[in-house]
Amino acid sequence: MSKWISPGEAADMVYDDPAKLGGDTDFKFAIYWARGRDGATNRVSDLARAKLQPRRPTDEEVAAAGSEWAITAHDHRIVLAPRTADVPSPRRLFEDYDADMAPGQNITAIVQTLVFPKDRTIHDQMDMTLAYALTFLRPKQLSSMIVQHRAGGSRSARLPHTHIVTLTATADAAGYSEEHAMFADAPAEMHRQFEADWRRFVKAYPA
């Protein structure tokens, strides 16, 4: 079994808030570099598994999952780029991506975190995140995974949120290709552009 990655360790894996907008916002953005500070290759599958396991899975959950990852997040969805082949699980999506990574790739994934008020229903949080991914990410030939964390109990200061882990290489029926051109922008500019997309989407989304 792979070593469990805690939420704190997962946060250290990414370059967070490149536009320096601060943590007190309902939209957060982070970049996952292809290589770490030590030059070693970063595996997107590690990041994806960390998001799917905000709580350490029990031995029983690991056994029940079999060859797949034991998932402890509240919910998740895979949103594939148009015309790409079906995948049976998040593990297959991300491990296949790692195996097919282009040698010169700089950024392998981004993470958008959407924070919701406690009075927004669980299903509406997921519906809204899914609609955003289908509207702004899938048409760019990008595949993503949505993960929902129910962090906001009645006595908790943390708010419920979803993460969208998006692969930066475009994909179609032939497989993965080059990074989408927008990932050549400066990190801060990327951050601002994705946040602008989210704000436009929220403005148009039915309340």
ChimeraX attribute file (.defattr): number of C-alpha atoms within 10 A of each C-alpha:
attribute: neighborCount
match mode: 1-to-1
recipient: residues
	/A:1	8
	/A:2	7
	/A:3	8
	/A:4	15
	/A:5	18
	/A:6	15
	/A:7	15
	/A:8	10
	/A:9	12
	/A:10	16
	/A:11	15
	/A:12	10
	/A:13	18
	/A:14	18
	/A:15	15
	/A:16	21
	/A:17	18
	/A:18	18
	/A:19	15
	/A:20	9
	/A:21	14
	/A:22	10
	/A:23	10
	/A:24	7
	/A:25	10
	/A:26	13
	/A:27	20
	/A:28	21
	/A:29	25
	/A:30	23
	/A:31	23
	/A:32	24
	/A:33	20
	/A:34	21
	/A:35	15
	/A:36	13
	/A:37	8
	/A:38	6
	/A:39	8
	/A:40	9
	/A:41	12
	/A:42	18
	/A:43	21
	/A:44	25
	/A:45	18
	/A:46	20
	/A:47	21
	/A:48	25
	/A:49	20
	/A:50	25
	/A:51	29
	/A:52	25
	/A:53	21
	/A:54	20
	/A:55	15
	/A:56	18
	/A:57	16
	/A:58	11
	/A:59	11
	/A:60	9
	/A:61	14
	/A:62	16
	/A:63	14
	/A:64	12
	/A:65	12
	/A:66	9
	/A:67	10
	/A:68	14
	/A:69	21
	/A:70	20
	/A:71	21
	/A:72	18
	/A:73	18
	/A:74	15
	/A:75	16
	/A:76	21
	/A:77	16
	/A:78	19
	/A:79	18
	/A:80	23
	/A:81	21
	/A:82	15
	/A:83	12
	/A:84	16
	/A:85	13
	/A:86	10
	/A:87	13
	/A:88	10
	/A:89	12
	/A:90	21
	/A:91	17
	/A:92	14
	/A:93	21
	/A:94	22
	/A:95	15
	/A:96	14
	/A:97	19
	/A:98	18
	/A:99	9
	/A:100	12
	/A:101	17
	/A:102	16
	/A:103	7
	/A:104	9
	/A:105	14
	/A:106	15
	/A:107	18
	/A:108	23
	/A:109	24
	/A:110	25
	/A:111	24
	/A:112	21
	/A:113	21
	/A:114	20
	/A:115	18
	/A:116	18
	/A:117	13
	/A:118	18
	/A:119	9
	/A:120	10
	/A:121	12
	/A:122	17
	/A:123	10
	/A:124	12
	/A:125	18
	/A:126	19
	/A:127	12
	/A:128	17
	/A:129	23
	/A:130	20
	/A:131	13
	/A:132	19
	/A:133	22
	/A:134	18
	/A:135	13
	/A:136	15
	/A:137	21
	/A:138	19
	/A:139	12
	/A:140	15
	/A:141	22
	/A:142	25
	/A:143	25
	/A:144	28
	/A:145	23
	/A:146	24
	/A:147	23
	/A:148	23
	/A:149	21
	/A:150	15
	/A:151	17
	/A:152	16
	/A:153	11
	/A:154	9
	/A:155	6
	/A:156	10
	/A:157	10
	/A:158	14
	/A:159	17
	/A:160	22
	/A:161	23
	/A:162	25
	/A:163	24
	/A:164	28
	/A:165	24
	/A:166	25
	/A:167	26
	/A:168	25
	/A:169	23
	/A:170	18
	/A:171	24
	/A:172	16
	/A:173	10
	/A:174	9
	/A:175	13
	/A:176	19
	/A:177	15
	/A:178	13
	/A:179	21
	/A:180	15
	/A:181	10
	/A:182	12
	/A:183	18
	/A:184	12
	/A:185	11
	/A:186	11
	/A:187	18
	/A:188	15
	/A:189	15
	/A:190	20
	/A:191	24
	/A:192	16
	/A:193	14
	/A:194	17
	/A:195	17
	/A:196	13
	/A:197	14
	/A:198	18
	/A:199	13
	/A:200	12
	/A:201	16
	/A:202	13
	/A:203	9
	/A:204	8
	/A:205	11
	/A:206	7
	/A:207	6
